[in-house]
């Protein structure tokens, strides 16, 4: 039984990883082919690094992801605190159902609805589609990141309860001090994980960005990859993807080692006692 | 006075409420507006009535995504179960292995499958064959399963790993055979994980357009492709009407599915 389940896992993981490994292999191909491997070279990496488009897209993606993570974390954390304090059950559930709409809806519908909204607003303001782009994408990204932040902060606030903040208020804190000095440090893990989630969601998004970018030339990595895969693909797209995969892999390993260390420390502490 | 006080209590939620009204509710109202007007802006039922033409596309999307979801469940449940029963250090490794493809952009994953399965692709050149895979329904289903399998495994894993270890013992002490422990105790306890897994696979598969564009080889169209085409060609009113219907169908089926779970655990994965 043990062997059987191990074989099963290896098989499925194998299938999951074959495309990614092939992609990495062909990014080092000497020839312009994604089917026949004819020799090892860094040619496509060099070509990639010489293309200004890639760097601009990378920069845009990072700026967009950082800003949307920050904005959605601030609005979302405040919202979670506000929702927690709400007395009316009806109001609470109304707000959380509206918040969850972008999470439940298919991306393509969210993208379509925001695009139509921006077209209407830009029409009223008399602006052309060229001025869409960064701002519309930022608004859209914050909107679909918000539910993830709220869903990761709200349970923490519920768990913490009210007694600590009440104690702080009794000891002379203003409500704002009580929140920043007492509550926020206690809910920090939830805030951080919400922010990380928002960052990765924004980094990864293609469909919604594709719809709201309008006719502007603003480009993010997923949009660049999409336009690259529309034509006949050369292995430089593979080189770009390999770099993305390797970065994600390193980030995952670091975050795993960190949390593994924490577990190890706890165990050590236990032995000492 | 008292009323003012109660509003002040939750003033922190105000920016979010404002944001949601402006950027979630208002856009949806605009979708409804576009769906019921023609390109000149006057009221018309034409877009909604023309949807009948798209019924076969809706049906095909539903067929492919339901099959893909089912395959994900069949493959994913045992996987989640095996991972949940593994040693803690191994569990971490497996989850990490599962997250890496999930965090890799969908476009990249789909494209690399296409490059492997294509007529002149890696698989055919490796085996020296001329299998025709891209452009079949099977290829699209394979792409959906491949792309969304982790979304099925993770919520089920979260759910199964939370089940009290004593449940297994208690069930077998009370006379359950191993198969019965599975069907009568573990499966029912992991319903909420299954439902969120099914949702997380079904919704993106039914609305995809990239997978069908690449792996369908342009031979057939799914509903996502239809919406995307309306968007590209500027037929926004029809696009809005299709989006509206799709949204209503999905929200209805989600709320029906949520009826079956009383908890919201496992709904969100990290």
Interface residues (C-beta under 8 A of the other chain):
Chain A: X5 X8 X9 X12 X13 X15 X16 X17 X18 X19 X20 X22 X23 X26 X34 X35 X36 X75 X76 X78 X79 X81 X82 X83 X85 X86 X87 X95 X98 X99 X101 X102 X104 X105 X106 X107 X108 X109 X112 X113 X114 X115 X116 X117 X119 X120 X139 X140 X142 X143 X146 X148 X150 X151 X152 X193 X197 X200 X204 X206 X211 X221 X222 X225 X226 X229 X233 X237 X238 X241 X244 X245 X248 X249 X252 X253 X256 X260
Chain B: X6 X9 X10 X11 X12 X13 X14 X15 X16 X17 X19 X20 X23 X24 X25 X26 X27 X28 X30 X31 X34 X75 X78 X79 X82 X83 X85 X89 X92 X94 X96 X97 X98 X99 X100 X101 X103 X104 X105 X106 X107 X108 X109 X111 X112 X113 X115 X116 X118 X120 X121 X122 X124 X125 X146 X149 X150 X203 X204 X206 X207 X209 X210 X214 X224 X227 X228 X231 X236 X239 X240 X243 X246 X247 X250 X251 X254 X268 X270
